Amino acid sequence: MTALPHPLADALDRAASHAKTFRAGIDDGLQRPALDYPAMLARAAAPLPEAGIAAAEVIEQLVELATPGLHKMAGRRFFGWVIGNSHPAGVAADWLASAWGQNAANPQASPAACALETVASSWLLELLDLPRESSVGFVTGATLANFVCLAAARDELLRRAGWDAAADGLFGAPPVEVVIGAEAHATVFSGLQFLGLGRNRVHRVATNAQGAILPEAFATVLAAVRSPPLVVLQAGQINSGAFDDFARLVPLARARGAWIHVDGAFGLWARASMRLAALAAGVELADSWATDGHKWLQTPYDGGFAIVRDAAAHARAMSTTASYLPGVAGERDPSHFVPELSRRARGFATWALIRHLGRAGIAAMVERHVELAQRMAARLGHEPGVTVVNEVVLNQLVVRFGADRTPAEGDRLTRATIARIQADGECFAGGAQWHGAWVMRISVIGFDTTEADADRSVEAMLRAWRAVRSGAAAD
């Protein structure tokens, strides 16, 4: 085997060494960045280099510069957002994807990247128990997955109405009516915006206290639309983890000729568990699904999946064709299912994680996270002045502090407690406004988070709350 040129080998070795050091100590010290963005910007500001330096020295400078501003997102006590911990098996596969330098544009460009992506696609459909004929686009995350699926939906609904959106655009096209839950995730509205369907010209459907669509309100809205609509449902509401009632809603939408899309960024992974699959019963009846790999599958970032039952509609919306691009009839071409032509080989990390964990390991991880969320909810809910706002059916936990005070005072105490938790740095959780009130969101999704980590984090949260409550009493 020919040895790598020394400068390149040295840079790779140093990067690997620093990466291992960071991950080995990730659960020590503050579970937040030591420096915030303004401080990091001041630290990083520098004039354009006139001359270069050795690659190994660049790596050393990068590590020294960036380390104080790195978040402990891959740690066991990070609960800030619904993002996975970048499992080492996926990270290693992703390193190889970068080192191999494969453009996963088509089977001729990289037979290996395309073949493993095809296999990973079939594994995903089986894991999530979705229609096996569906096509899968490997995208950056659920934001782009929603965009891709909504694009396929828009174009297919217009095609059925006699309009070719790909060829003729949207000027003069029949209107596409969108029916969506009032508490749909912001990225779905972004997709509608990017596609020219608009954020505000949708039909919003009322939801219950957990953010799930009310079937009666859904039926009323459907009756008012004039043409077959694009319906957006949800598997895993971002705050509560709640699921829409697919078994009731999908037949109602189907009767109106709708395209039914499901935003399942993290909740769709409940389908991997026999114990939890009932939460998403009926979701397989939809037309398209968006989900993330860098959430519950624990792939590194830049991993999401746009899944469409009608592969031809998917390809019509996304395909890029040119005479210089090779193609063979009957071969799956990854570029037909995503907006990008040039892109990294995302399938390697997905293949590696599924191969490493297997169906049983993925199911066990999802189930354990739900149990940990329920364990944390039980402990927090017993503390005076602390209220668990949601029904903890998945891995999401929503907490309000000072719930026995006025709404304004409760908001102040909740925000002060979150700030205290983040400053103390024992764990990390974030805040949000939900139903007009400030709450703390806890997302349990770290692949190696244990009961001890959950208990340690709850104790830190309660210490922060007690300190804030004592200060409020003294005032």
N, C-alpha and C positions, 0 to 999 in steps of 0.2 A: 504493500500500500504506500502510495506517495505521501510524504509528510506535508502538512499544510505549511505555507510560508510562515516563518516565525512570527512576524508582527500580527498576522491574523489569528494564529493559534493562541498567542499571548492575550489578545483582546477577548477572545471567546472564553479562555480559561478564567480570566479575571472576572468577567461578567457572571459566569457560573458560580464562582466562589462567593462573590458579593450577594448573588441571589440566594444561595443556600444560607449564608449568614443572616440575611434579612428574615427569611422564613423561619429559621431556627429560633430567632429571638422575638418573633412577632407578638407573642402573648405576654412579653415582659414590658414593663414601663407603661407610659401613657398610651391609651387606646384611641389616640387622635393625633393629628399632625402637631409637631412642636411649634411650627411657624404657620401663620395664616397666609393668604394670597398676597396682600400688600408687602408683607415682610419677605416672602419668597421672590416676588418680582424685584424688589430692591436688591436682594441677594444675587439674583441671576442677571440683572441688567449689565450689559457689557457692549462695547463697540464691536462692529463686524470684524472678525479675525482677518488679518491680511495674509497670514501664512498658516499653514496647517501644522499639526503635531501628530505624533504617533498614535495609532488607534488605541493601544493599551493605556496611554496617558489620558486620552479622551474619556475612556471608561472610568478611570480613577477620578477625574474631575467631575464627571456626571454624577457618580455616586456621592461624592462629598457635597456637591451642590444640592442634589435633590433630596437626600435623606431626611432633613428636618421637615420637609413639606409633604412627606408620604403619609397617607392615611393607613390605618391598620385594618383595611377592608377585608383582608384575607385571614384575620384573626378569629379566634373562637368566641370573642365577646363583642363582636360588631353586629349591631341590630338596627343600624341606621336606615338602610333601604333594603329592598328585596333583591339582593345581589349575592351570588354565590362566592365561594372562597378561592376560586381558581385552583382546583385540585392539582397536586403535583404531577399526576399522570397526564392531565391535559396540558399543563404548562410545558412539560418535557416534549410532548408531541408538537406543541405549537412552536417551541424552539426549533425543532427539526423542520417544521414547515417553513420557517424563516431562513434557516440555513440551507435547505434544499432549493429555496428560491423558485418555487413552482407557481406559475400562473394557472389557476384552475379554470381557465376560460372555456376549454373544450377538450374532448378526449384525445385529440392529436397533440395539443400543447402539453398535457401531462396525463398520460394514461393512468398513472398511479393515483393522482389526486382525484381524478374523475371516477375511477373504479371504487375507491374507498368511500367517496361521497355517495355513490349509488347504493353501496351496501349499508352505509349508515342511515340513508333515507329509509330503506326497508325496515331496519331495526327500529327507527323512530316510530314509524307507523304501527308496528307491532306493539311496541312499548305503550304507546298512547291509545291503542286500540281504535285507530281511525281507518277509514276506508283504504284498503291496500292499493287501490288503483290511483290514489292521490299522488300528485307531484309535490316535491319538496325543494324549495329554494333556500340555499344557505346564505343568509344575509348577516348584517352587523348586529342585529338585536330585534327586540319586539317592535320597536318604533318602525323600522324599515319593513319588518314582516307584516305589520298591519298595512303599511303603505302598499306593498306588493299585492296583498290579498284584495284590498279595496280597489286597486287598479284593475285587477282581473274582474272583480264584480261590476265595476262601472262599465267597462268595455263590453262585457257579456250582456248586461241588461240593455245597453244601447244597441248591440247587435241584434238582440231579439226584437227590438223596436224598429229595425231596418236602418240603423246608423252605424257606420264604420268609424269609430273614434280614432283608431290608430292612423287611418288615412286622412280623415277629414277634420280632426280636432273636435272641439266642443262648440264652436260658433254655429248657431242654428240647430244644435242637437236637441232632441227631446229632453225634458228635464229628468234628472234622476233624483227621486225622493229618497231621503235617508231617515230611517227610524232608529233611534238610539236611546239608551237609558240615560237618565239625567245625571248619573254618577259614573259614566264611562270615563276611562283613563284619558288624560290629556293627549297622549300620543295618538289616540284614534282621531281626535279632533284635528291634530296636526296632519295626519294622513289625508283627511277630508279637505283640509286647506290646500295641501300641496297638489291635490288632484283636481282642483277647481270646483269642488262640490261645496266648499264653504263650511265655516264653523257654525254660523248662525241660521242658515236656512234649512236646518234639520228639524225633524219632529222629535222632541225630547219626551221620553216617557217617564212618568213618576215612578219612584222607587220606594221600597220599604225602609225601615230604620237601619238595615244592614247594607243598603245600597243595591239590592236586587230589584229587578223590574217587577212591577205589580201586574200580574196577568190581565186583570180586568182593564186597567189603564192601557195596556198594550193592545188589547182587542179594540178598544175605542179608537186609538190612534190609527191602527191599521184600516179600520173601516173608513177613515177620512181621507186616506191617500188616494190619488187618482190613477196611479200607474204602479206596476210591480216594483216594490221598493227594495233598497239595499238595507237590510236589517242588521244591526250590530248588537250582539249579545256578549256576555262577559262570564269568564270562568276565573273567579278569584278577584273580588273587588280590592283595589289597592290598599284600602285601610282595613276593612273587616275580613277580607278573604271570602266573602259571600259569593255564591253562584246563582246565576239566573236559572229559572226552572225550564230547562231546555225541553223536557218531555211535554210541557204544556205550551210553550211559546213557539217552538219550531213548527208544529202542525198548523198553528194559526197563521204564521208567516208563509208557510208553503202554500196554503190555500189562496193566498194573494199573489202567487207567482214570484215570491221574493228570492233574492240571493241572501243567504244567511251567513254572516261572518261572525266568528267568535274570537274575541281578544282573550287569549289564555296564557298571557305572558309567563305566569308562574303556576296558576291554578290548574292548567291543563295536565300538569304532572301528577295530580291526584289520580289520574287514570292509570298510572304505573303501579298503584297499590290496590289489591283486591279489597282491602279494608276500607279505602277511601273513595274508590271509583264511583260509588253511588252518588257522591256529591255532584258529579258531572254526568249523571245518567241522561242519555239523549243527545249529548253534545256531538256524537258521531253522525247525527242526522243533518248537520249543517253543511255548508258548501265550502267553507274555508276556515282556517284556524291559524292564529299567530301565536308563537311561543318562543321562549328564550332557552338557549343552551347555557349561557353564563349566569343563569339563576339556578334552578334546581339540579341541572345536570352537572354544574360546577366546572364547565369549560372556562378557559380564559375569556376575557372580553373580546368582542367582535364575533359573537356566535349567537345567531338566532335562526328561526325556521319559519318560512312562509309555506303553508301547506294548503293545497287547493285540490278539491275532489276532481274537477274537470281539468285535466292536464292540458288539453288543447286550449281552453280559455286562458289558463295561466301563461302558456307559451305565446299566445297571440298578444297578450298585454306586455310581455317582457322581452321577446326575442330581438336580438341584434343580428342583422345579416349583412354580409358583404362578400364580394367575390374572393377575397383573399382569406376568408375564414373557412377552414375545412369543416366538413360535416359528412356524416355517414348515416343514411336512412336507417332507422331502428335503434340507433345508439342514443342514450340519454346524454344530452348536451347541457351542462350546468348553466351556461350563459342564457338559456332560454327561460330561466325561472327567476332571474335576479336582474336588477337594473344595470349592474356593472358588467363590463367585459373583462377588463383586467382586475383581478382580485386575488387575495391570498387564499391558500388552500385550507379553508375552514374545516373541511371534512375530516382531516387527520385528527384533530383534537376531539371531535365528536365521536369518531370511531374508537379512539383510545379510551375515552371515559366509559362508553357503553361496554367495551371489551373488558375493561378493568373491573367495573362494578357489577356488571351483569344485571339482569332483570331483578333478581332477588336483592342485590345490594342497593339498587336505586329505590326499590319499594321500601326497604328497611330504613333508608335515610329519610325519605319523605315522611314515613310514619313516625320516626323518632323526633323529627322537627315539630310535628303537630303535638306530640306528647309533651315536648319541652315548652311549647307555647302555652299549653293548657296548665302545665305545672307552674309557670311564671304567673299566669293569670290568677290562679288560686291563691298564691302567696300575696301578690300585690292587692288583690281584692279584699283581703282580710285586714288590711291596714286602715285605720281611721282616716277619713278624708280622701281616700283613694278609690276611684271607681273604674272598673273595667267596662268600657263603653260597648264593646262588640261581643257577639257570640263567637267564641273561639272555636271555629270549625276547621281551620287550617293552621297556617303558621303565623298568622297576623294577629297582633294584640294591640288594642288601642286603649290608652289609659288617660284619665283626667285627674288632676290633683286639685284639692280644694273644692270638690264637687258640692260640699255643703255650704259654700259661700255664694255670694251673688255671682251672676255670670261674668261680670267684668273682673271681679276679684279672683274667680276661678281661672280665668284666662291668665291673669298676672302670675298667680301662683304656679300654674302649669308651665308657663314659659320660664319662670325663674328656676323651677326644679330641673327642667331640661338643661338650662344653661349651667346649673351647678353639677349635674351629672357629667356633662361634656367637659367642664373645667377639671373636675376631679380625675377623669380619665381612666377609671377602673373598667368602664365599658363605654360603648357609644350607642346612643339612641337619638332619634330626631323628632322634630315636631311638625305638625300640620294643622290646618284648619279643616274641621269636618262638622257639617251641620251647623255652621256658624260659630263653633267654639274651638278653642285651641286644645289639642290633645298631643300626647306623646305616642309615637308609633314604634312598635317593636316587631322586627321581622326576623324570625328564627330560620336561618337557612345556611349556616356554616356547616360544611360537611363533617367537621370534627368537633363541633360544639357538644359538650357533655352536660349531664345533670349538674355536675360541680360548677361548670361555667355559668349555667343558668342561675343556680342558687347564689353564686358569688355576685353576679350582676344584679339580681333582685336586691340583695343586701345593700349594694352600692346605691341603687335607686332609692331605696327606703331611707338610707342615711341622708341622701341629698334632700328628700322630701321633708324629713324631720327637721333638718337644719333650716330649711326655708320656712316651714310652719312655725318653728320657734322664733325666727326673726319676725315673722308676721305678727305673732302674738305679742312680742315685745313692743312692736310699733303701736 
